[in-house]
Amino acid sequence: MDAMTQSTENISDEIQRANDGWNSAFNSGNADAVAALYTQDAVVLPSTHAVVRGTSAIKEFWNGLISAGVKDHRIEMIDALAVGDIAYATGKWSANALGEGGETQRYEGTIVTIFRRQGDGSWRACLHTWN
């Protein structure tokens, strides 16, 4: 197997680790750690139709959700595929937050993340969207 092609099992493991790291950073309430998991030129496209571009804006975006009480974030991966230094993953996400009445409410949807392999071999998100 050459460096341009990875087995599905291998990339699935890599992306699962990336997802687990993202969940851990978010659930610890550390927006800096979350933003560090993206490339410097990354774009986040939330369901609000905003375009959140670059490390500073991404940190600010996630800090807003963390501050609003969003917690217990999970990503259940459906598929992951890599070609060269680009990979994509699809999945389902869920999180808890306070609803209008002050009760904990569960939110969920689907997620697509495009990852770019870094020089150190790690995968960082360069495009992230969900609904």
C-alpha positions, 0 to 999 in steps of 0.5 A: 500500500503506497502513501497515497492510499490508506485502508478504510480501517486505518483512516477510520481509526485516525478520524475516530481519534480526531473526533474523540479529541474534538469531543474531549476538547469541547466537553472540557470547555476549552475553546483554544483546544478546540480551535487548535484541532483545525487548520489555520485556514479552516472554515466552519459552516454552522447550521445558522448559515454563518461562515466562520473562517480562521483560528480566531473566529473558530475559537470565538464561535465555539467559545460562544456555544461552550459559554451558552452551556452546550455540553456532552458533545458526541460524534458517531462516525458513519464513514471516513475515506482518505485520498492522499492528504485529504480525508472526509468523514460523515457522522451523527452528532449530539449534544445537550444544552439548556432549553427555554424552560431551563431543562436539559435538552438534547440536540442532534444532527448530521456532520461532514468534516473534511480533514487535511493531513499535517506535516506531523501526520496528524489530521486537522479539520479544514472544513466542518459543517453540520445540521 
